[in-house]
Amino acid sequence: MVKGTASQKGLGSEKGSSDAKSNGAVFLIAALDMSWRVAIAVLVPIIGGFELDQHLNTAPALTIVGFLLAMAGLFFILKTTVATADERFNPKENHR
């Protein structure tokens, strides 16, 4: 009778399963963190621009400015979130 190794018997798969759960949790946390930051970064400038337009009778100038600020904020948030995720899943190796 030939004995198999632990990985052949399925005993070594526990580490892979734990890593997958850990990665899933990290992704969920990053997505939730990004979602509230995006909501604030998009809604505040647009609503603020709209309200200022209503108050100052300058429609739609400040709403457009708010939209442009919102898009810049969205770009910044996406860039930092992707950089953080990339650093988490692809750590840089020390090279000489």
DSSP file (Angstrom, degrees, kcal/mol; ACC not computed):
  #  RESIDUE AA STRUCTURE BP1 BP2  ACC     N-H-->O    O-->H-N    N-H-->O    O-->H-N    TCO  KAPPA ALPHA  PHI   PSI    X-CA   Y-CA   Z-CA
    1    1 A M              0   0    0      0, 0.0     2,-0.5     0, 0.0     0, 0.0   0.000 360.0 360.0 360.0 131.9    0.0    0.0    0.0
    2    2 A V        -     0   0    0      0, 0.0     2,-0.4     0, 0.0     0, 0.0  -0.802 360.0-143.2 -98.0 129.3    1.4    3.4   -1.0
    3    3 A K        -     0   0    0     -2,-0.5     2,-0.2     1,-0.0     0, 0.0  -0.748  14.8-141.1 -91.9 137.6    0.9    6.3    1.4
    4    4 A G        -     0   0    0     -2,-0.4     2,-0.1     1,-0.1    -1,-0.0  -0.498  21.3-102.6 -91.7 164.4    0.2    9.7   -0.1
    5    5 A T     >  -     0   0    0     -2,-0.2     4,-1.6     1,-0.1     6,-0.2  -0.301  37.5-100.7 -78.3 169.8    1.6   13.0    1.1
    6    6 A A  T  4>S+     0   0    0      1,-0.2     5,-2.2     2,-0.2     6,-0.9   0.876 123.7  51.2 -60.4 -38.4   -0.5   15.5    3.1
    7    7 A S  T >45S+     0   0    0      4,-0.2     3,-0.5     1,-0.2    -1,-0.2   0.835 107.2  53.7 -70.9 -30.3   -1.2   17.6    0.1
    8    8 A Q  T 345S+     0   0    0      1,-0.2    -1,-0.2    -3,-0.2    -2,-0.2   0.834 108.1  50.5 -70.1 -31.3   -2.4   14.6   -1.9
    9    9 A K  T 3<5S-     0   0    0     -4,-1.6    -1,-0.2     1,-0.0    -2,-0.2   0.524 119.3-110.2 -83.1  -5.8   -4.8   13.7    0.9
   10   10 A G  T X 5S+     0   0    0     -3,-0.5     3,-0.7    -4,-0.5    -3,-0.2   0.498  88.2 117.2  91.2   2.8   -6.2   17.2    0.9
   11   11 A L  T > <S+     0   0    0     -5,-2.2     3,-0.7     1,-0.2    -4,-0.2   0.761  70.0  57.4 -76.0 -23.9   -4.8   18.1    4.3
   12   12 A G  T >> S+     0   0    0     -6,-0.9     3,-0.6     1,-0.2     4,-0.5   0.499  85.0  81.5 -83.8  -3.5   -2.6   20.8    2.9
   13   13 A S  H <>  +     0   0    0     -3,-0.7     4,-2.0    -7,-0.2    -1,-0.2   0.572  68.9  83.1 -80.3  -7.6   -5.5   22.8    1.4
   14   14 A E  H <> S+     0   0    0     -3,-0.7     4,-2.2     1,-0.2    -1,-0.2   0.891  89.0  51.5 -63.8 -39.3   -6.4   24.4    4.7
   15   15 A K  H <> S+     0   0    0     -3,-0.6     4,-2.4     1,-0.2    -1,-0.2   0.919 109.6  49.5 -64.5 -43.5   -3.8   27.1    4.3
   16   16 A G  H  X S+     0   0    0     -4,-0.5     4,-2.2     1,-0.2    -1,-0.2   0.883 110.9  50.0 -62.0 -39.6   -5.1   28.0    0.8
   17   17 A S  H  X S+     0   0    0     -4,-2.0     4,-2.1     2,-0.2    -1,-0.2   0.893 110.3  50.0 -66.3 -40.0   -8.6   28.2    2.1
   18   18 A S  H  X S+     0   0    0     -4,-2.2     4,-2.4     2,-0.2    -2,-0.2   0.895 110.4  50.1 -65.3 -40.7   -7.5   30.5    4.9
   19   19 A D  H  X S+     0   0    0     -4,-2.4     4,-2.9     2,-0.2    -2,-0.2   0.899 109.7  51.2 -63.8 -40.9   -5.7   32.8    2.5
   20   20 A A  H  X S+     0   0    0     -4,-2.2     4,-2.3     2,-0.2    -2,-0.2   0.905 111.6  46.8 -64.3 -41.3   -8.8   32.9    0.2
   21   21 A K  H  X S+     0   0    0     -4,-2.1     4,-2.3     2,-0.2    -2,-0.2   0.907 113.1  49.4 -65.6 -41.2  -10.9   33.9    3.2
   22   22 A S  H  X S+     0   0    0     -4,-2.4     4,-2.4     2,-0.2    -2,-0.2   0.918 112.1  47.6 -63.8 -44.0   -8.4   36.5    4.3
   23   23 A N  H  X S+     0   0    0     -4,-2.9     4,-2.4     1,-0.2    -1,-0.2   0.886 111.2  51.7 -64.3 -38.9   -8.2   38.0    0.8
   24   24 A G  H  X S+     0   0    0     -4,-2.3     4,-2.4     2,-0.2    -1,-0.2   0.895 110.4  48.3 -64.0 -40.3  -12.0   38.0    0.6
   25   25 A A  H  X S+     0   0    0     -4,-2.3     4,-2.5     2,-0.2    -2,-0.2   0.906 111.1  50.1 -66.6 -41.5  -12.2   39.9    3.9
   26   26 A V  H  X S+     0   0    0     -4,-2.4     4,-2.4     2,-0.2    -2,-0.2   0.912 111.4  49.2 -63.2 -41.9   -9.6   42.4    2.8
   27   27 A F  H  X S+     0   0    0     -4,-2.4     4,-2.6     2,-0.2    -2,-0.2   0.922 111.2  49.3 -63.4 -44.0  -11.4   43.0   -0.4
   28   28 A L  H  X S+     0   0    0     -4,-2.4     4,-2.4     2,-0.2    -2,-0.2   0.913 112.2  47.5 -62.5 -43.6  -14.7   43.5    1.4
   29   29 A I  H  X S+     0   0    0     -4,-2.5     4,-2.5     2,-0.2    -1,-0.2   0.917 113.0  48.6 -64.2 -43.3  -13.2   45.9    3.8
   30   30 A A  H  X S+     0   0    0     -4,-2.4     4,-2.5    -5,-0.2    -2,-0.2   0.895 111.8  49.7 -64.0 -39.8  -11.5   47.9    1.0
   31   31 A A  H  X S+     0   0    0     -4,-2.6     4,-2.2     2,-0.2    -2,-0.2   0.911 112.7  46.3 -66.6 -42.2  -14.7   48.0   -1.0
   32   32 A L  H  X S+     0   0    0     -4,-2.4     4,-1.6     2,-0.2     5,-0.2   0.904 113.5  49.5 -66.3 -40.8  -16.8   49.3    2.0
   33   33 A D  H  X S+     0   0    0     -4,-2.5     4,-1.5     1,-0.2    -2,-0.2   0.927 113.6  46.0 -62.8 -44.8  -14.1   51.8    2.8
   34   34 A M  H  X S+     0   0    0     -4,-2.5     4,-2.7    -5,-0.2     5,-0.2   0.867 106.0  61.1 -66.7 -35.7  -14.0   53.1   -0.7
   35   35 A S  H  X S+     0   0    0     -4,-2.2     4,-2.2     1,-0.2    -1,-0.2   0.910 106.9  42.0 -63.8 -43.7  -17.8   53.2   -1.1
   36   36 A W  H  X S+     0   0    0     -4,-1.6     4,-2.1     2,-0.2    -1,-0.2   0.870 114.8  51.8 -72.9 -32.4  -18.4   55.8    1.7
   37   37 A R  H  X S+     0   0    0     -4,-1.5     4,-2.7    -5,-0.2    -2,-0.2   0.908 111.5  47.2 -66.8 -40.0  -15.4   57.9    0.6
   38   38 A V  H  X S+     0   0    0     -4,-2.7     4,-2.1     2,-0.2     5,-0.3   0.915 109.9  53.5 -65.9 -42.4  -16.7   57.9   -3.0
   39   39 A A  H  X S+     0   0    0     -4,-2.2     4,-2.5    -5,-0.2     5,-0.3   0.925 114.3  41.1 -59.1 -45.0  -20.2   58.8   -1.8
   40   40 A I  H  X S+     0   0    0     -4,-2.1     4,-1.9     1,-0.2    -2,-0.2   0.933 114.3  51.6 -68.2 -45.2  -18.9   61.8    0.1
   41   41 A A  H  < S+     0   0    0     -4,-2.7    32,-0.2    -5,-0.2    -1,-0.2   0.793 119.2  36.4 -64.7 -28.0  -16.4   62.9   -2.6
   42   42 A V  H  X S+     0   0    0     -4,-2.1     4,-1.3    -5,-0.2     5,-0.2   0.889 119.9  43.3 -90.2 -45.5  -19.1   62.8   -5.3
   43   43 A L  H  X S+     0   0    0     -4,-2.5     4,-2.9    -5,-0.3     5,-0.4   0.912 107.6  55.7 -72.2 -43.2  -22.2   64.1   -3.4
   44   44 A V  H  X S+     0   0    0     -4,-1.9     4,-2.6    -5,-0.3     5,-0.2   0.941 111.3  41.0 -60.8 -51.7  -20.7   67.0   -1.4
   45   45 A P  H  > S+     0   0    0      0, 0.0     4,-2.4     0, 0.0    -1,-0.2   0.902 118.9  45.9 -65.0 -38.3  -19.2   69.0   -4.3
   46   46 A I  H  X S+     0   0    0     -4,-1.3     4,-2.3    20,-0.3    -2,-0.2   0.948 117.8  41.2 -70.4 -47.4  -22.2   68.4   -6.6
   47   47 A I  H  X S+     0   0    0     -4,-2.9     4,-2.7    -5,-0.2     5,-0.2   0.903 115.9  51.8 -66.4 -39.4  -24.8   69.2   -4.1
   48   48 A G  H  X S+     0   0    0     -4,-2.6     4,-2.4    -5,-0.4    -2,-0.2   0.921 110.8  47.5 -61.4 -44.1  -22.7   72.1   -2.8
   49   49 A G  H  X S+     0   0    0     -4,-2.4     4,-2.3    -5,-0.2    14,-0.4   0.893 112.4  49.8 -63.8 -39.8  -22.4   73.5   -6.3
   50   50 A F  H  X S+     0   0    0     -4,-2.3     4,-2.2    12,-0.2    -2,-0.2   0.931 112.0  47.1 -64.6 -45.8  -26.1   73.1   -6.9
   51   51 A E  H  X S+     0   0    0     -4,-2.7     4,-2.2     2,-0.2    -2,-0.2   0.898 112.7  49.2 -64.8 -40.4  -27.1   74.9   -3.7
   52   52 A L  H  X S+     0   0    0     -4,-2.4     4,-2.9    -5,-0.2    -1,-0.2   0.896 109.3  53.3 -65.6 -38.5  -24.6   77.7   -4.3
   53   53 A D  H  X>S+     0   0    0     -4,-2.3     4,-1.3     1,-0.2     5,-1.2   0.915 110.1  47.8 -59.9 -42.8  -26.0   78.1   -7.8
   54   54 A Q  H  <5S+     0   0    0     -4,-2.2    -2,-0.2     1,-0.2    -1,-0.2   0.905 116.1  43.8 -64.0 -41.7  -29.5   78.4   -6.4
   55   55 A H  H  <5S+     0   0    0     -4,-2.2    -2,-0.2     1,-0.2    -1,-0.2   0.880 123.7  34.0 -72.4 -39.2  -28.4   80.9   -3.8
   56   56 A L  H  <5S-     0   0    0     -4,-2.9    -1,-0.2    -5,-0.2    -2,-0.2   0.442 101.2-126.2 -97.9  -1.7  -26.2   83.0   -6.2
   57   57 A N  T  <5S+     0   0    0     -4,-1.3    -3,-0.2    -5,-0.2    -4,-0.1   0.911  71.7 126.2  54.9  46.7  -28.3   82.6   -9.3
   58   58 A T    > < -     0   0    0     -5,-1.2     3,-2.0    -6,-0.2     4,-0.4   0.083  47.9-166.6-117.3  21.3  -25.3   81.4  -11.3
   59   59 A A  T 3   +     0   0    0     -6,-0.6    -9,-0.0     1,-0.3   -10,-0.0  -0.214  60.8   4.4 -56.8 140.4  -26.8   78.1  -12.5
   60   60 A P  T 3> S+     0   0    0      0, 0.0     4,-2.2     0, 0.0    -1,-0.3  -0.843 107.9  83.8-101.0  20.6  -25.2   75.8  -13.8
   61   61 A A  H <> S+     0   0    0     -3,-2.0     4,-2.0     1,-0.2    -2,-0.2   0.913  97.9  39.3 -57.2 -52.2  -21.7   77.2  -13.4
   62   62 A L  H  > S+     0   0    0     -4,-0.4     4,-2.4     1,-0.2    -1,-0.2   0.784 112.2  57.5 -74.4 -25.2  -21.0   76.0   -9.8
   63   63 A T  H  > S+     0   0    0    -14,-0.4     4,-2.2     2,-0.2    -1,-0.2   0.903 108.4  47.5 -66.7 -40.0  -22.7   72.7  -10.3
   64   64 A I  H  X S+     0   0    0     -4,-2.2     4,-2.4     2,-0.2    -2,-0.2   0.904 111.4  50.1 -66.8 -41.5  -20.3   72.0  -13.2
   65   65 A V  H  X S+     0   0    0     -4,-2.0     4,-2.4    -5,-0.2    -2,-0.2   0.916 110.9  50.2 -61.7 -42.3  -17.4   73.1  -11.0
   66   66 A G  H  X S+     0   0    0     -4,-2.4     4,-2.3     1,-0.2   -20,-0.3   0.888 109.1  51.7 -61.9 -39.7  -18.7   70.7   -8.3
   67   67 A F  H  X S+     0   0    0     -4,-2.2     4,-2.3     2,-0.2    -2,-0.2   0.921 109.8  48.8 -63.0 -44.1  -19.0   67.9  -10.8
   68   68 A L  H  X S+     0   0    0     -4,-2.4     4,-2.0     1,-0.2    -2,-0.2   0.895 111.8  49.0 -64.4 -39.8  -15.4   68.5  -12.0
   69   69 A L  H  X S+     0   0    0     -4,-2.4     4,-2.5     2,-0.2    -1,-0.2   0.890 109.9  52.9 -64.3 -38.7  -14.2   68.5   -8.3
   70   70 A A  H  X S+     0   0    0     -4,-2.3     4,-2.5     1,-0.2    -2,-0.2   0.903 108.6  48.9 -63.8 -41.1  -16.1   65.3   -7.7
   71   71 A M  H  X S+     0   0    0     -4,-2.3     4,-2.3     2,-0.2    -1,-0.2   0.888 110.9  50.2 -67.4 -38.0  -14.5   63.6  -10.7
   72   72 A A  H  X S+     0   0    0     -4,-2.0     4,-2.2     2,-0.2    -2,-0.2   0.912 112.3  47.7 -64.7 -41.7  -11.0   64.6   -9.5
   73   73 A G  H  X S+     0   0    0     -4,-2.5     4,-2.5   -32,-0.2    -2,-0.2   0.894 110.5  52.0 -64.5 -40.0  -11.8   63.3   -6.0
   74   74 A L  H  X S+     0   0    0     -4,-2.5     4,-2.6     2,-0.2     5,-0.2   0.915 109.2  49.8 -62.1 -44.1  -13.1   60.1   -7.5
   75   75 A F  H  X S+     0   0    0     -4,-2.3     4,-2.5     1,-0.2    -2,-0.2   0.922 111.7  48.6 -60.5 -45.2   -9.9   59.6   -9.5
   76   76 A F  H  X S+     0   0    0     -4,-2.2     4,-2.4     2,-0.2     5,-0.2   0.914 112.2  48.2 -62.6 -44.2   -7.8   60.2   -6.4
   77   77 A I  H  X S+     0   0    0     -4,-2.5     4,-2.4     2,-0.2    -2,-0.2   0.924 113.4  46.9 -64.3 -44.8   -9.8   57.7   -4.3
   78   78 A L  H  X S+     0   0    0     -4,-2.6     4,-2.5     1,-0.2     5,-0.2   0.906 111.9  51.6 -63.2 -41.3   -9.7   55.0   -7.0
   79   79 A K  H  X S+     0   0    0     -4,-2.5     4,-2.1    -5,-0.2    -2,-0.2   0.929 113.2  43.3 -62.9 -46.2   -5.9   55.6   -7.4
   80   80 A T  H  X S+     0   0    0     -4,-2.4     4,-2.3     2,-0.2    -1,-0.2   0.873 113.9  51.1 -69.6 -36.0   -5.2   55.3   -3.7
   81   81 A T  H  X S+     0   0    0     -4,-2.4     4,-2.4    -5,-0.2    -2,-0.2   0.922 112.0  46.2 -67.2 -43.1   -7.5   52.3   -3.3
   82   82 A V  H  X S+     0   0    0     -4,-2.5     4,-2.7     2,-0.2    -2,-0.2   0.895 112.6  50.9 -65.6 -39.6   -5.9   50.4   -6.2
   83   83 A A  H  X S+     0   0    0     -4,-2.1     4,-2.2    -5,-0.2    -2,-0.2   0.901 111.5  47.9 -64.7 -40.0   -2.4   51.2   -4.9
   84   84 A T  H  X S+     0   0    0     -4,-2.3     4,-2.0     2,-0.2    -2,-0.2   0.921 113.9  46.2 -65.8 -44.1   -3.3   50.0   -1.4
   85   85 A A  H  X S+     0   0    0     -4,-2.4     4,-2.5     2,-0.2     5,-0.3   0.896 112.1  51.3 -65.3 -40.1   -4.8   46.7   -2.8
   86   86 A D  H  X S+     0   0    0     -4,-2.7     4,-2.3     1,-0.2    -1,-0.2   0.905 110.4  48.9 -63.8 -41.0   -1.8   46.2   -5.1
   87   87 A E  H  < S+     0   0    0     -4,-2.2    -1,-0.2     1,-0.2    -2,-0.2   0.873 112.6  49.1 -65.5 -36.7    0.6   46.7   -2.2
   88   88 A R  H  < S+     0   0    0     -4,-2.0    -2,-0.2     1,-0.2    -1,-0.2   0.915 121.6  32.0 -69.7 -43.7   -1.4   44.2   -0.1
   89   89 A F  H  < S+     0   0    0     -4,-2.5    -2,-0.2     1,-0.2    -1,-0.2   0.680 128.5  35.9 -92.2 -18.5   -1.6   41.5   -2.8
   90   90 A N  S  < S-     0   0    0     -4,-2.3    -1,-0.2    -5,-0.3    -2,-0.1  -0.591  78.0-166.8-132.5  71.8    1.7   42.1   -4.5
   91   91 A P        -     0   0    0      0, 0.0     2,-0.2     0, 0.0    -3,-0.1  -0.310  27.4-111.5 -63.1 141.9    4.3   43.1   -1.9
   92   92 A K        -     0   0    0     -5,-0.1     2,-0.3     1,-0.1    -5,-0.0  -0.499  27.9-133.0 -74.4 140.2    7.5   44.5   -3.3
   93   93 A E        -     0   0    0     -2,-0.2     2,-0.5    -3,-0.1    -1,-0.1  -0.667  23.2-107.6 -91.5 149.5   10.6   42.4   -2.9
   94   94 A N        -     0   0    0     -2,-0.3     2,-0.3     2,-0.0    -1,-0.0  -0.658  41.1-173.1 -78.3 122.1   13.8   43.9   -1.7
   95   95 A H              0   0    0     -2,-0.5    -3,-0.0     1,-0.1     0, 0.0  -0.873 360.0 360.0-115.1 149.6   16.3   44.1   -4.5
   96   96 A R              0   0    0     -2,-0.3    -1,-0.1     0, 0.0    -2,-0.0   0.470 360.0 360.0 -79.7 360.0   20.0   45.1   -4.3
